[in-house]
Amino acid sequence: MSVKDDRVQCWSQPRNLLRNSHFWSSTNGEVPDWWGTGIVERIRNWDRCISLEDDSPVPNTRVLRLFNPQNGTWFSLQSYAHLLPSGRTYTFSVYMRADRNDFPVTLNLGYDQSATVKVSTQWQRFTFTAKPQRGHWARGKFIVSISFIQSGNLWLAAPQLEEGEVATEYTPLYRDDVFLKPCDHPFHATIQFNAYLHEPIMRVWCENNLSEPVKVRCRLGEMELLSEGDTLLFPSERRFIPFRIDRLPVGTHEIIFEAISEEGSIVASASDLLVKLPPSEDVSTFVQIDRIRRHLVINGEPAIIFAQGIHANPEPWWLDDIAAHGFNAVVPANSLWQQTSSFLDEVQKRNLWAIGVIAWSHPEGRTALEIANETARKIASLRVHPAIIAWYLLDEPEIWWRQSGRKEEDLRVVYQAAKQADPYRPAQLNWLYWIDGKGGYGSLQASDFGSLDCYPFGEVENPFSKLADLLWRMNRDCRPLGKPVAFWQQMYGYDDAVREPTPEEARAHTWLTIVTGGRLIYWFIYKPMGRKFWETIPHIASEVRQLQSLLTADDAYELATGREGNVHYTCWRAAGKEILLVVNAGYTPASVPIFARWLIGREVRGAKLLVGDEVVSVHSGLVWAQMPPLTAGAFQLL
C-alpha cells in the first residue's frame, strides 16, 4: 500500500550547507576542520593569529578569533569547497564582533559576489544574499569567505549558508548529515499499518504544525469515522489518534483527514489509503508493516528481526543451536520446497520464525510470467504454515534477471503475483547494489523492504565506511515511504569473503544497522568459524531485544537521525522520554558533539545509560559522544 505520491512520511534536512559551523571539530588544535586560510605565508609572525574561544552568542557553539597583525594585508578565512552549484541564490549569515567599532569586513559568496559591512564591538548577525555565477575555481564547488585588511581582532560565530533569500534561524546541523521531522507542512496524517484484517481500530499518526490547535476529523467519502480518543492536537503536537474502522468493508479506501479549527473551519487536510483484507482461514500468521516506525508487527506483536541465514539441507540440531544463541528467525537458502513443511514444523517448535525463500538460485530460461506463476504457486502451497513471516522472492536480480529477454519492470509482475497469492505477509527482493532515489534493480515498487547484502570485511581497510554509507542511503530512501530496511550482515570468511568480522565488528555492525533505521538483520551464514564470534552472538541478540523494547514501544517515534564522522546517532521519544542511540562505526576513538537542543527541542541536563557502553556525557547542555572504537550505547536524555 502507498499513498498517491508514494510518500507516507515527511522528513526534512537542515538548511545549513556549511560543515563544522559550530567550530567544535578541530583536529589540529586551534584550527577548525573544514575552515582555513592561505594567508599564513604572508604573515611572518603567525603566533596567536587564529584561535578558538568560548562565549559564543549562540549556545552550544564556539567562537573563532582571527588576528591580523599587518595593516594592509588581506586576511581571508574561507570554508571548505562544498559540492554546491553556482547560479543559485544563496544567503550567508554569520555573527561577528571586532576589537573596535566601524571595523570593515567583506563577506564573499563564491568568487564573484561580495558585500562589505561595518562590525562593532558587540555581537551582531550579518547577512548577505546574492546569486554567484562562479562559486569556486573548480566547477560544481562553492565557498564562502570572510576577509578584512585592517589590523586587529575579529571574532566569528555560527556561520550559515542556505539556499534562498532569507536567513533563517541558525542551526549547527549540516544539511547532508541529519534527517529531521519538518515543520513546513501544516498538517500531516499517516495510517499506521500497511493493511488491516480483524482490527476494529486503526491508529493514525498526526502532526500539527499550524499555529493554532485543531481537531482531527476522519472520513471516507461522506461517512465520518468515529474516534476512540482525544482528537485535539495542539500546535507542534505529534501523536497517534485512533479511529474505528469496523464498519468499513473489505477493500482499499482513500481516507480523508481534516484539521478543524476552533471556529469549525477546515484549515488543512491530508489523505492516505486504508487497506482492509478479507478474513482467510488458511492464513494463521498476519504480518503488518508499521509505516511510522518501519518494523514488522507479527500477529499484533512488534519485532526487530534477528535472523540466521542457513544453507540448504539443514540439520535439526542447527535450529537448536540457532535458537539457543538468541535468534528469532531463520532464512533457509536453496531449500527443497517439497520437503520444507516438516522443516518449518521444526522451526516453529523452537519458537523461531522463517523468511520463506522462493528462489535463491537463478531460474534459467523462464519468462518473467513463468517465474511469477511459479512464485505464486509456491507461496499458495506454503502460506498456511504459521512459521512464515515474509516471502523472499528473488536474490540479487541485477546480476541475472536480464537473461532470457526479461525486463527490469517485469520484477513488479513477480511482486504483484506474490502479493495476490498472500496479501497477509510482506514480500521482498534482495539486492546487491543500491541506486539513490530508486532502491535496487526493479525499484522499491517491487519490494515491501529495502534489502541489501554487503560483505566487505577484509576487502577494504575500513569496511564500516562502505556499510554506513549504504545503510544511510537505504534508510534515506525508505524512510519517507514507510518501508523497513533489511540488511545481510557478514558472518562468514571463506570462498569469496576474506575473513569473518571480529566479535566487536559484528556488534558494532548490528548497532549501526539499527541506529540508521534497519529493523531486519539477516546473518550470512551459519556457522562462523570464530568461536569467540559465535559466543558473542547471545549478547548481541540480547541488546537487540532491549533496543526492540525501546524502539517499538506503543507510542515511540523517531525525532531525528544523524551522523558526525564515524559516529551515527538517532533520537526517539517514548513514554514522554527522549532516547539517544549512538554507535562509533570506526576504528579510531571519536569525540563529537550531538546537538540535542536542535534535535529534540530542549536543553539536556544529563544522560542515563540504558543499554550498551557508557560513552555519552553532557557538559553545559551539550551532549558529547566520547567513544572508543566500535562502541555503542542507548541513553535516556535527562
C-alpha angles and dihedrals in degrees: 000000000000138000120253096273094037091245118113100168131041117223130172139192127226117269098229111107095187123092120223093009086153090061094222094123108078112150092173100049112248097019116083117226115251091026132082152130139230094210091099090091091059098049115073096198107042095168112131094357092125128028143151121240141174129237096082117174087229115065119244093019133100134231125239114211120202121193122194109195095180120070109217095029116114108235108195128180115194137187125239112279099260124198098258131134125245121225094061131106113258133179120211119196132178139164113238142173132172138203091255138024126265091028107167116227127174121218114204129200106195118316101308110041125069143153130193120220134182114241123203134198090266125079112261133167113235124195134194127186124192145138106241118200095192111043096169141344088262113069114245095024131102139195138186121206141185119213138182133172103195122089116253144074127304123187121204132190140171102005113191133186119190139162117257138039100285131074107227127199111299120260126184089208114108114228099237096044105058140051116204138180102255128225098199096093112073099218136004134185128182127179107234102226133045091227142005131210118171099352113125091201136049122198118221123203106225130188124191113199094162122112092242136056116262138188117229117231121192125199144165106212105311094338113100116214113224119238124230094204147022111315096189113114120190121211112290091009120140125184147121119282118194123223130183117248101168091106093055120099126235113280144069114303133186106228121201121212119196130193107219121200125220087262090057099251126131106248098172140359142194137184137211138172122256118201118200114186125207118250114263127195095202097056113079097168121060116190121191131188115230099220094195099050096022099226132119124261111205115198088335097314121109118230143182104212115231102181134178117217113219135191126243123291097025121203116233091237089062088068092050090052093046094048091047090056095058104260117144098197145023132217107208112204124207094357119169100246093204087067102035100092090077090044090053088051088057090048091053093048088062094049092250129138125222132220102216108229110206101179122005095160122056117268106227128209096007129122122237090253092052090051090047092051092048090049091053091047093052093046092049091052094053107027090096090070112100095210094072116092102167142007120242100204107179136356124224096341092175091077099049114010096091091066119104092026097291117155128219093243089056089076087076088061089059092047093048091049090053093049092049091050092049119008090168097075133044121255125209146188121211120218140201097207135035122220114202113249092006111056117220134338107311091024132249088289087077096053139047090215136044099233132176141164124216127165108181103148109129094008097083134026094243110026091176091067089064095039094048092049092051094047092047092052094043093053092042089060098037098043097072090046094052091236123145121239120229122191132190107222121203118255102153133075110189140073103025095359121086098209144338119263117259116250089256092052092048092052093046090048090053092051090046091053092050097041093052090049108270115143102176117063117188120186119212109233150000119255128024120207093220110092093200090050092055092044090054094055095083090056092049090047090050091053090049090054091050091049089048090059089054100042100040098044114137095258100026119130139168119257102178142338124202151147138228109192108302092347115096123187142174131196122210135175122219131160090358092304131111116231125198123199117189136175134181102219093186144084098239131066115269132205112182136155120241110204101219092168089067095036103048101016100246144070117267123224100187147333128244118205113237104165134004131356129004097241105132130082135167125227123179091341094309119117114224125198104204101179137174114217118295096004128138142178147170121227141183109231110225 
